[in-house]
Protein backbone atom coordinates (compact mmCIF):
# COMPACT_ATOMS: atom_id res chain seq x y z
CA UNK A 1 0.00 0.00 0.00
CA UNK A 2 1.07 3.59 -0.60
CA UNK A 3 1.97 5.74 2.42
CA UNK A 4 -0.83 7.85 3.88
CA UNK A 5 -0.78 11.58 4.64
CA UNK A 6 -3.69 12.88 6.75
CA UNK A 7 -5.04 16.42 6.57
CA UNK A 8 -6.22 17.46 10.04
CA UNK A 9 -7.48 20.71 11.54
CA UNK A 10 -10.41 22.82 12.71
CA UNK A 11 -13.58 23.12 10.61
CA UNK A 12 -13.46 25.40 7.58
CA UNK A 13 -9.69 25.88 7.39
CA UNK A 14 -9.49 24.55 3.80
CA UNK A 15 -8.65 20.85 4.19
CA UNK A 16 -11.06 19.72 1.45
CA UNK A 17 -9.82 22.44 -0.92
CA UNK A 18 -6.24 21.30 -0.30
CA UNK A 19 -7.30 17.68 -0.83
CA UNK A 20 -8.76 18.53 -4.24
CA UNK A 21 -5.59 20.40 -5.22
CA UNK A 22 -3.30 17.54 -4.18
CA UNK A 23 -5.40 14.87 -5.93
CA UNK A 24 -6.26 17.08 -8.93
CA UNK A 25 -9.90 16.16 -8.53
CA UNK A 26 -13.12 17.69 -7.31
CA UNK A 27 -14.03 14.65 -5.25
CA UNK A 28 -14.35 16.45 -1.92
CA UNK A 29 -17.28 18.81 -1.41
CA UNK A 30 -16.11 22.38 -0.77
CA UNK A 31 -18.23 25.23 0.61
CA UNK A 32 -17.88 28.17 2.95
CA UNK A 33 -19.58 26.27 5.74
CA UNK A 34 -17.93 24.58 8.73
CA UNK A 35 -18.44 20.88 9.39
CA UNK A 36 -19.10 19.91 5.79
CA UNK A 37 -16.73 16.91 5.78
CA UNK A 38 -17.50 14.18 8.30
CA UNK A 39 -16.05 10.96 6.88
CA UNK A 40 -12.55 10.04 5.76
CA UNK A 41 -12.10 10.79 2.08
CA UNK A 42 -9.19 9.13 0.26
CA UNK A 43 -7.38 10.16 -2.91
CA UNK A 44 -3.99 9.70 -4.60
CA UNK A 45 -1.44 12.49 -4.96
CA UNK A 46 0.93 12.06 -7.92
CA UNK A 47 2.36 15.59 -7.88
CA UNK A 48 5.58 14.92 -5.98
CA UNK A 49 8.53 12.61 -6.48
CA UNK A 50 6.69 9.86 -4.62
CA UNK A 51 2.94 9.14 -4.86
CA UNK A 52 0.98 8.87 -1.62
CA UNK A 53 -2.57 8.59 -0.34
CA UNK A 54 -4.17 11.80 0.92
CA UNK A 55 -6.92 11.59 3.55
CA UNK A 56 -9.34 14.47 3.95
CA UNK A 57 -10.87 14.45 7.43
CA UNK A 58 -13.69 16.23 9.19
CA UNK A 59 -13.04 19.40 11.17
CA UNK A 60 -12.31 18.96 14.88
CA UNK A 61 -14.59 21.18 16.95
CA UNK A 62 -13.53 20.01 20.41
CA UNK A 63 -17.03 18.74 21.21
CA UNK A 64 -17.38 15.29 22.79
CA UNK A 65 -20.97 14.52 21.80
CA UNK A 66 -23.10 13.82 18.73
CA UNK A 67 -21.82 14.08 15.17
CA UNK A 68 -18.70 15.98 16.27
CA UNK A 69 -17.59 13.09 18.46
CA UNK A 70 -18.14 10.59 15.63
CA UNK A 71 -16.19 12.84 13.26
CA UNK A 72 -13.33 13.07 15.76
CA UNK A 73 -13.17 9.27 15.89
CA UNK A 74 -12.76 9.17 12.10
CA UNK A 75 -9.93 11.72 12.36
CA UNK A 76 -8.17 9.57 14.96
CA UNK A 77 -8.38 6.53 12.69
CA UNK A 78 -6.88 8.56 9.83
CA UNK A 79 -4.00 9.76 12.01
CA UNK A 80 -3.30 6.23 13.24
CA UNK A 81 -2.76 4.95 9.68
CA UNK A 82 -0.84 8.01 8.46
CA UNK A 83 2.91 8.20 7.84
CA UNK A 84 2.72 11.98 8.30
CA UNK A 85 0.10 14.52 9.35
CA UNK A 86 -0.47 17.93 7.81
CA UNK A 87 -2.03 20.16 10.46
CA UNK A 88 -3.99 22.72 8.43
CA UNK A 89 -4.57 26.13 10.04
CA UNK A 90 -6.18 29.42 9.00
CA UNK A 91 -3.82 32.39 8.64
CA UNK A 92 -6.71 34.85 8.63
CA UNK A 93 -8.16 33.55 11.90
CA UNK A 94 -4.71 33.28 13.47
CA UNK A 95 -3.64 30.84 16.16
CA UNK A 96 -6.61 29.79 18.30
CA UNK A 97 -6.97 27.88 21.54
CA UNK A 98 -8.58 25.01 19.61
CA UNK A 99 -5.51 24.83 17.35
CA UNK A 100 -3.35 24.38 20.44
CA UNK A 101 -5.65 21.65 21.81
CA UNK A 102 -5.65 19.75 18.51
CA UNK A 103 -1.88 19.99 18.19
CA UNK A 104 -1.45 18.76 21.76
CA UNK A 105 -3.46 15.64 20.93
CA UNK A 106 -1.53 15.08 17.68
CA UNK A 107 1.81 15.30 19.52
CA UNK A 108 0.74 12.45 21.80
CA UNK A 109 0.36 10.19 18.75
CA UNK A 110 4.01 10.63 17.76
CA UNK A 111 3.41 11.22 14.04
CA UNK A 112 5.62 13.56 11.96
CA UNK A 113 3.85 16.92 11.85
CA UNK A 114 3.82 19.64 9.20
CA UNK A 115 1.84 22.81 9.83
CA UNK A 116 0.13 24.11 6.70
CA UNK A 117 -0.77 27.76 7.24
CA UNK A 118 -3.59 28.19 4.73
CA UNK A 119 -5.39 31.27 3.37
CA UNK A 120 -2.24 33.39 3.17
CA UNK A 121 -3.32 34.94 -0.14
CA UNK A 122 -3.24 38.72 0.23
CA UNK A 123 -1.37 38.50 3.54
CA UNK A 124 2.26 38.90 4.55
CA UNK A 125 3.46 35.27 4.61
CA UNK A 126 6.29 35.90 7.08
CA UNK A 127 3.96 37.63 9.50
CA UNK A 128 1.44 34.81 9.15
CA UNK A 129 4.06 32.15 9.84
CA UNK A 130 5.40 34.09 12.83
CA UNK A 131 2.02 33.80 14.55
CA UNK A 132 2.14 29.99 14.31
CA UNK A 133 5.82 29.68 15.24
CA UNK A 134 4.64 29.63 18.85
CA UNK A 135 3.42 26.07 18.25
CA UNK A 136 7.00 24.85 18.28
CA UNK A 137 6.74 22.89 15.02
CA UNK A 138 9.88 23.10 12.90
CA UNK A 139 8.13 22.83 9.53
CA UNK A 140 5.70 25.65 8.69
CA UNK A 141 4.42 25.87 5.10
CA UNK A 142 2.46 28.88 3.79
CA UNK A 143 -0.50 27.87 1.59
CA UNK A 144 -3.22 29.40 -0.52
CA UNK A 145 -5.06 26.19 -1.42
CA UNK A 146 -7.89 27.96 -3.23
CA UNK A 147 -5.29 29.30 -5.70
CA UNK A 148 -3.03 26.23 -5.67
CA UNK A 149 -0.09 28.12 -4.19
CA UNK A 150 2.36 26.60 -1.73
CA UNK A 151 1.73 22.99 -2.83
CA UNK A 152 5.33 22.47 -3.98
CA UNK A 153 6.61 23.57 -0.59
CA UNK A 154 4.18 21.23 1.15
CA UNK A 155 5.29 18.26 -0.98
CA UNK A 156 8.93 19.07 -0.23
CA UNK A 157 8.14 19.05 3.50
CA UNK A 158 6.09 15.83 3.37
CA UNK A 159 8.38 13.68 1.17
CA UNK A 160 11.17 13.03 3.76
CA UNK A 161 8.61 11.49 6.13
CA UNK A 162 7.34 8.96 3.59
CA UNK A 163 8.76 5.42 3.61
CA UNK A 164 11.19 4.43 0.88
CA UNK A 165 9.94 3.06 -2.43
CA UNK A 166 10.82 -0.48 -1.31
CA UNK A 167 8.69 -0.12 1.80
CA UNK A 168 5.82 1.69 0.14
CA UNK A 169 4.88 -1.10 -2.27
CA UNK A 170 3.44 -0.73 -5.72
CA UNK A 171 1.91 2.56 -6.90
CA UNK A 172 -1.82 2.67 -6.42
CA UNK A 173 -2.85 2.33 -10.02
CA UNK A 174 -5.34 -0.26 -8.79
CA UNK A 175 -6.49 1.66 -5.74
CA UNK A 176 -10.02 1.36 -7.07
CA UNK A 177 -10.43 -2.25 -8.12
CA UNK A 178 -13.15 -4.79 -8.68
CA UNK A 179 -16.86 -4.16 -9.07
CA UNK A 180 -17.91 -0.56 -8.38
CA UNK A 181 -21.04 -0.69 -6.20
CA UNK A 182 -22.97 2.49 -5.38
CA UNK A 183 -25.25 2.27 -2.35
CA UNK A 184 -28.08 4.77 -2.72
CA UNK A 185 -31.34 5.51 -0.95
CA UNK A 186 -33.27 8.00 1.10
CA UNK A 187 -31.73 9.49 4.27
CA UNK A 188 -31.44 7.27 7.32
CA UNK A 189 -32.17 3.93 5.66
CA UNK A 190 -28.83 2.46 6.79
CA UNK A 191 -26.40 3.00 3.89
CA UNK A 192 -23.39 3.86 6.07
CA UNK A 193 -24.26 1.08 8.52
CA UNK A 194 -24.23 -1.38 5.61
CA UNK A 195 -20.81 -0.16 4.43
CA UNK A 196 -19.35 -0.48 7.92
CA UNK A 197 -20.85 -3.97 8.37
CA UNK A 198 -19.39 -5.18 5.06
CA UNK A 199 -16.00 -3.73 6.03
CA UNK A 200 -16.07 -4.96 9.60
CA UNK A 201 -15.00 -1.53 10.91
CA UNK A 202 -16.39 1.95 11.51
CA UNK A 203 -15.20 3.36 8.22
CA UNK A 204 -17.92 5.99 7.80
CA UNK A 205 -19.89 8.02 10.32
CA UNK A 206 -23.19 6.44 11.39
CA UNK A 207 -25.84 8.39 13.27
CA UNK A 208 -29.59 8.38 13.81
CA UNK A 209 -29.60 11.92 12.45
CA UNK A 210 -30.80 11.92 8.84
CA UNK A 211 -28.32 13.37 6.36
CA UNK A 212 -25.17 12.38 8.27
CA UNK A 213 -23.36 11.46 5.05
CA UNK A 214 -22.90 14.48 2.78
CA UNK A 215 -20.26 13.31 0.33
CA UNK A 216 -19.79 10.16 -1.73
CA UNK A 217 -17.16 8.01 -0.03
CA UNK A 218 -15.36 5.25 -1.97
CA UNK A 219 -14.10 2.29 0.01
CA UNK A 220 -12.25 -0.72 -1.47
CA UNK A 221 -13.06 -4.10 0.10
CA UNK A 222 -12.42 -7.77 -0.57
CA UNK A 223 -14.88 -10.54 0.25
CA UNK A 224 -14.52 -14.21 -0.57
CA UNK A 225 -11.51 -13.46 -2.75
CA UNK A 226 -13.36 -10.87 -4.87
CA UNK A 227 -12.62 -7.15 -4.93
CA UNK A 228 -15.20 -4.38 -4.79
CA UNK A 229 -15.27 -0.61 -4.44
CA UNK A 230 -18.21 0.48 -2.31
CA UNK A 231 -19.52 4.00 -2.84
CA UNK A 232 -21.43 5.29 0.18
CA UNK A 233 -23.63 8.18 -0.94
CA UNK A 234 -25.67 10.93 0.67
CA UNK A 235 -29.36 10.27 1.20
CA UNK A 236 -31.60 11.77 -1.47
CA UNK A 237 -34.87 13.42 -0.43
CA UNK A 238 -37.68 14.76 -2.57
CA UNK A 239 -36.63 17.84 -4.53
CA UNK A 240 -39.19 20.02 -2.75
CA UNK A 241 -37.51 19.30 0.59
CA UNK A 242 -33.95 19.98 -0.60
CA UNK A 243 -33.23 23.52 0.53
CA UNK A 244 -29.57 23.88 1.51
CA UNK A 245 -27.03 24.35 -1.27
CA UNK A 246 -24.84 21.73 0.43
CA UNK A 247 -27.59 19.13 0.15
CA UNK A 248 -28.08 20.00 -3.52
CA UNK A 249 -24.38 19.35 -4.16
CA UNK A 250 -24.65 16.09 -2.21
CA UNK A 251 -27.51 14.97 -4.46
CA UNK A 252 -25.42 15.79 -7.54
CA UNK A 253 -22.55 13.70 -6.14
CA UNK A 254 -24.95 10.81 -5.56
CA UNK A 255 -26.19 10.96 -9.16
CA UNK A 256 -22.57 11.07 -10.36
CA UNK A 257 -21.87 7.98 -8.24
CA UNK A 258 -24.73 6.14 -9.94
CA UNK A 259 -23.22 6.97 -13.32
CA UNK A 260 -19.75 5.82 -12.18
CA UNK A 261 -20.99 2.54 -10.67
CA UNK A 262 -21.33 -0.83 -12.37
CA UNK A 263 -23.97 -2.08 -9.94
CA UNK A 264 -26.34 0.12 -7.91
CA UNK A 265 -27.77 -1.11 -4.62
CA UNK A 266 -31.02 0.69 -3.78
CA UNK A 267 -31.41 0.48 -0.03
CA UNK A 268 -34.87 1.09 1.41
CA UNK A 269 -36.47 0.82 4.83
CA UNK A 270 -38.46 -2.42 4.90
CA UNK A 271 -40.84 -0.95 7.45
CA UNK A 272 -41.75 1.94 5.16
CA UNK A 273 -41.96 0.03 1.89
CA UNK A 274 -41.33 1.66 -1.48
CA UNK A 275 -41.70 5.44 -1.51
CA UNK A 276 -42.00 7.79 -4.47
CA UNK A 277 -38.42 8.89 -3.88
CA UNK A 278 -37.22 5.26 -4.10
CA UNK A 279 -38.97 4.95 -7.48
CA UNK A 280 -37.39 8.23 -8.60
CA UNK A 281 -33.93 6.96 -7.67
CA UNK A 282 -34.57 3.81 -9.70
CA UNK A 283 -35.50 6.10 -12.57
CA UNK A 284 -32.03 7.67 -12.37
CA UNK A 285 -30.50 4.19 -12.37
CA UNK A 286 -32.47 3.30 -15.50
CA UNK A 287 -31.41 6.53 -17.19
CA UNK A 288 -27.80 5.50 -16.66
CA UNK A 289 -28.64 1.90 -17.65
CA UNK A 290 -26.90 0.45 -14.59
CA UNK A 291 -27.36 -2.97 -13.02
CA UNK A 292 -29.64 -2.85 -9.98
CA UNK A 293 -30.21 -4.78 -6.76
CA UNK A 294 -33.12 -3.72 -4.52
CA UNK A 295 -32.37 -4.24 -0.83
CA UNK A 296 -34.90 -3.99 2.00
CA UNK A 297 -33.04 -3.13 5.22
CA UNK A 298 -34.14 -3.38 8.87
CA UNK A 299 -35.84 -6.69 8.07
CA UNK A 300 -35.20 -7.97 11.60
CA UNK A 301 -37.55 -5.37 13.11
CA UNK A 302 -40.64 -6.56 11.25
CA UNK A 303 -43.39 -8.98 12.19
CA UNK A 304 -44.51 -11.71 9.81
CA UNK A 305 -47.45 -9.57 8.66
CA UNK A 306 -45.20 -6.54 8.05
CA UNK A 307 -42.80 -8.65 6.01
CA UNK A 308 -45.65 -9.90 3.84
CA UNK A 309 -46.79 -6.30 3.29
CA UNK A 310 -43.25 -5.25 2.37
CA UNK A 311 -42.94 -8.04 -0.19
CA UNK A 312 -46.29 -7.09 -1.73
CA UNK A 313 -45.22 -3.45 -1.88
CA UNK A 314 -42.01 -4.38 -3.70
CA UNK A 315 -43.94 -6.57 -6.12
CA UNK A 316 -46.55 -3.92 -6.85
CA UNK A 317 -44.47 -0.70 -6.93
CA UNK A 318 -41.41 -2.11 -8.68
CA UNK A 319 -43.01 -4.12 -11.43
CA UNK A 320 -41.23 -1.89 -13.98
CA UNK A 321 -37.90 -3.36 -12.80
CA UNK A 322 -39.07 -6.91 -12.26
CA UNK A 323 -35.64 -8.08 -13.48
CA UNK A 324 -33.92 -6.58 -10.40
CA UNK A 325 -33.33 -9.07 -7.58
CA UNK A 326 -34.80 -8.36 -4.13
CA UNK A 327 -32.71 -9.04 -1.04
CA UNK A 328 -33.81 -8.68 2.59
CA UNK A 329 -31.14 -7.81 5.13
CA UNK A 330 -30.33 -6.35 8.51
CA UNK A 331 -27.27 -4.13 8.12
CA UNK A 332 -27.15 -3.64 11.88
CA UNK A 333 -26.93 -7.35 12.67
CA UNK A 334 -25.30 -8.53 9.43
CA UNK A 335 -27.99 -10.95 8.29
CA UNK A 336 -28.54 -11.40 4.56
CA UNK A 337 -25.19 -9.89 3.52
CA UNK A 338 -23.98 -13.07 1.82
CA UNK A 339 -27.11 -13.14 -0.32
CA UNK A 340 -26.59 -9.46 -1.11
CA UNK A 341 -23.04 -9.97 -2.38
CA UNK A 342 -24.17 -12.93 -4.50
CA UNK A 343 -26.91 -10.78 -6.04
CA UNK A 344 -24.33 -8.06 -6.81
CA UNK A 345 -22.08 -10.64 -8.49
CA UNK A 346 -24.96 -12.00 -10.58
CA UNK A 347 -26.05 -8.52 -11.64
CA UNK A 348 -22.50 -7.58 -12.64
CA UNK A 349 -22.00 -10.84 -14.54
CA UNK A 350 -25.25 -10.29 -16.46
CA UNK A 351 -24.44 -6.63 -17.19
CA UNK A 352 -21.03 -7.51 -18.61
CA UNK A 353 -22.16 -10.66 -20.45
CA UNK A 354 -20.63 -10.86 -23.91
CA UNK A 355 -22.63 -12.58 -26.63
CA UNK A 356 -21.53 -14.10 -29.91
CA UNK A 357 -23.38 -13.36 -33.13
CA UNK A 358 -24.13 -17.05 -33.67
CA UNK A 359 -25.92 -17.53 -30.34
CA UNK A 360 -27.89 -14.32 -30.85
CA UNK A 361 -28.98 -15.40 -34.33
CA UNK A 362 -30.15 -18.75 -32.98
CA UNK A 363 -32.05 -16.97 -30.22
CA UNK A 364 -33.75 -14.57 -32.67
CA UNK A 365 -34.72 -17.48 -34.92
CA UNK A 366 -36.19 -19.43 -32.02
CA UNK A 367 -38.08 -16.41 -30.70
CA UNK A 368 -39.50 -15.63 -34.15
CA UNK A 369 -40.60 -19.21 -34.79
CA UNK A 370 -42.24 -19.50 -31.39
CA UNK A 371 -44.23 -16.28 -31.74
CA UNK A 372 -44.36 -14.10 -34.83
CA UNK A 373 -45.13 -10.36 -34.60
CA UNK A 374 -48.65 -9.17 -35.49
CA UNK A 375 -49.34 -7.92 -39.01
CA UNK A 376 -48.82 -4.29 -39.93
CA UNK A 377 -50.99 -3.15 -42.88
CA UNK A 378 -51.23 -6.72 -44.05
CA UNK A 379 -47.51 -7.38 -43.77
CA UNK A 380 -45.61 -9.06 -40.95
CA UNK A 381 -42.38 -7.47 -39.68
CA UNK A 382 -39.49 -9.86 -40.19
CA UNK A 383 -36.39 -10.41 -38.04
CA UNK A 384 -33.42 -11.54 -40.10
CA UNK A 385 -30.31 -11.58 -37.96
CA UNK A 386 -28.73 -10.11 -34.81
CA UNK A 387 -25.33 -9.19 -33.41
CA UNK A 388 -23.98 -7.85 -30.08
CA UNK A 389 -23.97 -4.07 -29.61
CA UNK A 390 -22.09 -3.67 -26.32
CA UNK A 391 -22.11 -4.45 -22.61
CA UNK A 392 -23.09 -2.75 -19.35
CA UNK A 393 -25.90 -2.87 -20.22
CA UNK A 394 -25.92 -5.80 -22.68
CA UNK A 395 -27.14 -4.57 -26.04
CA UNK A 396 -28.54 -6.69 -28.87
CA UNK A 397 -28.90 -5.22 -32.36
CA UNK A 398 -31.62 -6.90 -34.45
CA UNK A 399 -31.88 -6.34 -38.21
CA UNK A 400 -35.03 -6.94 -40.22
CA UNK A 401 -37.83 -5.30 -42.15
CA UNK A 402 -40.62 -3.10 -40.77
CA UNK A 403 -39.04 -3.32 -37.31
CA UNK A 404 -40.17 0.24 -36.58
CA UNK A 405 -43.74 -1.05 -36.53
CA UNK A 406 -43.12 -3.78 -33.96
CA UNK A 407 -45.71 -3.61 -31.19
CA UNK A 408 -44.52 -2.77 -27.68
CA UNK A 409 -45.91 -6.09 -26.48
CA UNK A 410 -43.70 -7.93 -28.99
CA UNK A 411 -40.64 -5.94 -27.92
CA UNK A 412 -41.35 -6.95 -24.33
CA UNK A 413 -41.75 -10.55 -25.46
CA UNK A 414 -38.32 -10.49 -27.11
CA UNK A 415 -36.73 -8.91 -24.02
CA UNK A 416 -38.23 -11.56 -21.73
CA UNK A 417 -37.22 -14.29 -24.19
CA UNK A 418 -33.57 -13.15 -24.17
CA UNK A 419 -33.55 -12.77 -20.38
CA UNK A 420 -34.81 -16.30 -19.89
CA UNK A 421 -32.61 -17.84 -22.56
CA UNK A 422 -29.38 -16.21 -21.35
CA UNK A 423 -30.33 -16.09 -17.64
CA UNK A 424 -29.90 -12.34 -17.34
CA UNK A 425 -30.78 -10.92 -13.92
CA UNK A 426 -30.29 -7.56 -12.31
CA UNK A 427 -29.46 -5.63 -15.47
CA UNK A 428 -31.32 -3.59 -18.07
CA UNK A 429 -31.31 -5.06 -21.58
CA UNK A 430 -31.21 -2.89 -24.67
CA UNK A 431 -32.74 -4.07 -27.93
CA UNK A 432 -31.93 -1.97 -30.98
CA UNK A 433 -33.93 -2.61 -34.15
CA UNK A 434 -32.66 -1.65 -37.58
CA UNK A 435 -34.46 -1.95 -40.89
CA UNK A 436 -32.48 -3.34 -43.81
CA UNK A 437 -31.62 -0.84 -46.55
CA UNK A 438 -33.67 -0.90 -49.78
CA UNK A 439 -31.31 -2.32 -52.43
CA UNK A 440 -33.06 -0.18 -55.10
CA UNK A 441 -32.74 3.07 -53.14
CA UNK A 442 -30.91 5.65 -55.22
CA UNK A 443 -31.17 3.52 -58.37
CA UNK A 444 -32.96 6.29 -60.27
CA UNK A 445 -30.07 8.65 -59.66
CA UNK A 446 -27.79 6.20 -61.43
CA UNK A 447 -29.81 6.32 -64.72
CA UNK A 448 -28.57 8.50 -67.55
CA UNK A 449 -30.66 11.48 -68.66
CA UNK A 450 -31.74 9.62 -71.82
CA UNK A 451 -32.88 6.63 -69.79
CA UNK A 452 -34.84 8.86 -67.43
CA UNK A 453 -36.63 10.61 -70.38
CA UNK A 454 -37.48 7.21 -71.92
CA UNK A 455 -38.86 6.00 -68.60
CA UNK A 456 -41.04 9.13 -68.23
CA UNK A 457 -42.48 8.65 -71.81
CA UNK A 458 -43.37 5.06 -70.96
CA UNK A 459 -45.20 6.22 -67.84
CA UNK A 460 -47.15 8.89 -69.78
CA UNK A 461 -48.15 6.41 -72.49
CA UNK A 462 -49.33 3.95 -69.90
CA UNK A 463 -51.55 6.60 -68.31
CA UNK A 464 -53.14 7.52 -71.70
CA UNK A 465 -54.12 3.92 -72.26
N, C-alpha and C positions, 0 to 999 in steps of 0.2 A: 504494500500500500504506500501511496505517496505521503510525505509528512504533512501535518495539519497545522495551520496557523489560524488562531481564533481571534475574532474582532470583538472586543468587550468594552463596555462603557455605559454611561447614563443614557436614558432615553433621548432621542432626537439630537444626537451629536454627529450623525452622519455615517453610521456604520454601514447601513444598507447602500448608501450612495457609493461608499468606498468599495464595498463588495462588488457592485456592478462594474466599477472602473477596473478592478483587479481581474475580474472574470470576463470582461468585455461582453457582458450580457445585460439584459434588463430583467433578470429573473426575480430580483428582490423588489418588493413594492416599496416605493419611496414617496413620502408626503411630509408636509410640514405639520406633523402631528405626532406627539410622543406616544410610545407604546405600540407602534404599528406592528413591529416584528415581535413574535412570541416564541416561535419554534426555531430550531437550528436549521439553517439553510446552507447547503454545501455547493461549492463550485470549484472549478480548476483554474488556477492562475498560471499562464504560460509566458508571462511577460519577462520574467527574470532569467538568469542563467540556469535555474533549476525549477521545474514545475512543482507546485504544491497545492494542497487542498485548502481553500479558504472557507471559514465557517462564520456566517453572519448570525449574531445572537440577539436576543431581545434586550432591551434596555433595563438596567438594574435600578430600581427605584428606592431600594432600602426597605420596602414593606415586606412583612413576613406572612401575609395572609392573601387568600384569593389567587387571582390570575398572576399577580406579581410574584408570589412565592413559587408558583409552578414555572414561571419564566426563569426565575433565578436558578431553579434546579436544572433547567436545560443549559443555562450558561455554565454551571459547574461541570456538567458532563462534557461540554465542549472544551473547557479548560483542561480537564483531566486527560483528554486524548490529544491535546495540542503539543507540538514540539516548541512552539513559541506563541506568545500572546501579544497582540497589539492593543494597548489600552488607548482607546480613542477618546479625546477630550474636545471641548469647545473653546476656541480661543476668544470668542466674543463674550461668552459667559464667564470666562476666567476660571481659576481654580476654586472649586466648591468643596464644602465639607463632605458631600457625598462622594466626590472624586477621591478624597483621602480615605474614606471608609472602604471603597471598592479596591483601591490599590493595596490597602492593608490586608484585605482578604486574599488578593492575588499573590502577595509576597509569601503568605503562609504556604502556598501550593508549590513554591520553588520552581516556577517556570520562567524561562528567559522573558524579560519584559521590554517592550519598545513602546514609548509614549508617542502616539500620533496626535499632534496638536492641529486639529482640523478647523476649517473656516477662517483661515488666515488671509483670505483674499481681501485686499483693501486695507490691511493692517500692517504695522511694522512687525516683521517676523521675529526679529531679535527681541523686541519688547514682549511679544507674545510668548516666546520660549522662556524668557526670564521669569515670567510669572509661574511657570510649571517646573522650573529648576528646583523649587523648594521640595518637590517630591523625592528628590535624591536618586532619580533614575538617570543613568549615564547617557542613554540614547534617547534624544528628543528629536522628532522629525516634524517639520512644518508641512501642513497639507492644506490643499483647497480641493477636496474630492469632487465637488460639483463642477470644477473646471479641469479636473484631471491633473492638477499640479502637485508635485511632491511625491508622486508614485515611485519614480526612480530612486529617490533617497530612501523611501520606505523599503523597497526591495533590497537595496544595498545593506540596510540595517538588519533585515530579516534573514538573508541568505546564510550568514555565518552560523546561525543557530539551527539550521536544517541539517539532518543527518546526511552522510555522504551518499553518493549515487549507489554504492554497493548495498548500503543499509536501507535505502529508500524503496528499492524494488523497481518494478517496471513502471513506466509512465502510465498515467490513467486514461489511456485511449479507450479502454473498456470500462470506464467508471460507471457508465449506464449500460447494463447488459441485460440480455434476456427479454422476456415479454414485458412490454410497458403496459401497466394496468392502472387506469385512473379510477379512483373511488369517489363517486359523486353522490349528491343527495341534498335534501333539505337540511337546515341547521339542526344540530342536536339529535341526529339519528344514529350516531355512533361511529362515524367515519374514522376519527383519530383513534378511538378505542380499538377498532378493528386493525388498524395499522400496527399499533403497539402490541396487540395480541399475536399477530403474525410474526412480528420481530422478536417477541419475547423480552422486550424492554420498553421503558418509557421514552420512546424516541420523539414523540410529539406531545404537545400540551393537551390534556384532556380535562374538561370541566363541564359542570352541569349548565353553565351559562351558554346560551346559544350564540353562535358566531365567534367561538374561541379561535378557530383557525381562520386566518385572513389571507394567507398566501398559499400557493401550491407547493407542497414540499415533496421532493423526490427522494425515495429511500430504496437502495438496492438490497435485495434479500435473496437467500437461497433456501429452497425447501425440497427435500427428497431428491437432491442432486440437480435440480433445475433452478435457473436464475431468473429473477424478476426485478423490475423496477416499479415500486408502488408509488403512485402520485396521490398524496392526500390533498384534497381540495377544500376550499371554503364552501360552506353551506349556501345554497341558492334559494332565496325567497321569491315570492311573487314580485314582479316589477313595481307594482304600486306601493309595496312596502319598503323598497330599497331607496333610502333617502341620502345616506352619507356617501360622499364621493369615494371614500375608502372602500365601502362595500361594493360600489359599482366597479371599481378596479378589480376587486376580488372576484366578482362574477365573470369579468372578462378573462382573468387568469384561469378560472375554472373551465370556461369554454375553450380556451387555448389548450388546456390539458386534455380535453376530450379529443381535440383534433390531433394532438401529439401521441395519444395512446393507441395501442393495438387492440386492447380489450377494455371496455368500460364496465365497471361494476356499479349498478344503481342500487344504493342502499336506502331502504325505507323502513319506517317504524311499523312492525307487524301489528301493533295495537291500533294504529291509525289507518291502516290500509293504504290504498293508492290515492294520492291527492292529485289535484289538477297540476300542481307544480312538478310532481313526479312524472306525469305524462308529458309536460313541457320539456323536461330534461331529456326524456327519451326521444322527443322530437329533434333536439339538438344532436343526439347520438345518431339518429337516422340521417340527418342532414350531412353529417361527416362520414356516413356509411361505415361505422365502427361496429365491431363485434360487441355483444351485450350479454351480461348476466344480471338478472334481477335477484336481489338478495333481501329477504325480509329479516330484519334484526330484532332483537329483544323477544325472540320466540319463547324463551324460557318463562316469561312473565304471563303467558296467556293460558286461559283455560281451554278445554277441549272445544267448547262452543266457539270461543273467540278465534281459535285456530281455523276452524271450519269456515268462519266468516271471512277471515283473511284470505284463505285459499280461493273462496268464491269471488272475492273482490279482485284478486289478481287475474282470475280467469275472465272475469267480465270486463274489467277496465283495460286490460292489456292484450286484448284479442288481436290488436293490430301488430303486435310483436310476438305472436304465438310461438315463433321459432326460438325465442330467448329462453334459456333454462331458468327455472325458479329454484332457489336454494334458501333454506330456512336455518338461521344460525343464532347463536348468542355470542356476540363479540366479547362481552364481559366475562363469560365463563369458558369460552373457547369451543363450544360445541358447534358442529357443522362445518368447521374450517377445512377439513380434509375434502369434504364434498365440494366446497367452494373452489378450492384450488383445482380439483379435477374438472369442474365446469369451465374454469378459465382456460385450462389446457385444451379442452375440447373445442371451445369457441375459437381459440387462436389457431388450432390445427385446421378447423373448417375454413376460417377466414383466409388462411394462406395456402389452401389446397390448390395444387396445380393440376390441371386437366390436360389430357392429350386430345388432339383433334379426332382421333379414331373413336375414343370412348364417348365423346360428345356426339359424334355422328350416329353412333349406335343408339344412344339415348334418345336423340331427336326422332330417329326412325321408329323406335319402339313407342314413344309417346304419341306420334302421329298415327300409327296403326291402331293403337288402343282407343284413341278418341280424336276424330278429325274436327277441325274448326267449323263452325256454322257458316252457311253460304252467305256471300255478300253480293247482292245484285245478280243472283243466279250463278255465281262463281265461288268456288271454295279457295281460300288462301292456302298456299302450299309452302311447306318447309322443306328446303332442299338439303342444306348442310349447315354445320356449325363449327366454330373454332373458339379457343380460349381468348379472352380479351383482357385478362389481368387478374390480380389477386388483391385481397384486403380492401374491398370485398371481392369475392370470386365473381368474375364477369364472363358471361357466355354470349357470344355473338352468333345470331341465327340468321341465315340468308334464305330468302324465298321470294314468293310473289304475293302481292296484296297483303303484306304483313302489317301495313299501317291500319288495315281494317280489322285486325284481330280483336275479338271481344275481350273486355277486361276479365271476364270469367275464364276465358281460355288462357290468357296470360297467367292467371293465378294457378290454373291447372298445370301449366308447364313448370312454374316455379315449384309447386308442391311435388311434382313428379321428379324434378332434379334433386330436390332436398331428400326425398325418400331413397332415390336410387344411389346417391353418393353420400348419404348419411351426414348431411350438413346440419349442424346445430349451432345456435348462438351467433349466427352471422347473417347480415343482409345478403341477398343474392341479386345481382343485376343481370337482366336479360335485355340485350340490345338486338333489335330486329332491323334488318336491312333488305330492301327490295333489290332484286337483280336488275342490272341495267338493260334497257331495251337494245338489242343488237342492231336495230334499224334506226336508232336515234341518230340524227345528223346525216343520214344517208342522202337526203335531198340536197344538202349543201355540197355533196361531192359530185352531183350531176353537172355536166357542162351546160352552158346557156342554151345551146341548140336542143339538148335533151329535155331541158325544162320546158321550152316553148312547145316541143312536140307533145309532151305530156299534158300541157294545158289545153292544146287543140283536141286531144283525145277526150279530155274531160268535158269540154264544151259540146263536142259532137254527141257524146253519150247523153247529155242533158236534153239536146234537141230531139233525140229519138224518144 
